[in-house]
């Protein structure tokens, strides 16, 4: 359940410092090591949102 909770916090945009405190980790290292696979999923979601806002002809370069 902790994993899912941290995933939801990350996807909601909760800052790492707050997430660390909420789940009881001593520092952000654990979050980086275990949960950073979310980053690609979150970036994909952001790209879709930008497409909706800006239109599909404008692509995010990066």
Buried (B, 14 or more C-beta within 10 A) or exposed (E): EEEEEBBEBBEEEEEBEEBBEEBEBEEBEBBEEEBEEBEEEEEEEEEEEBBEEEEEEEEEEE
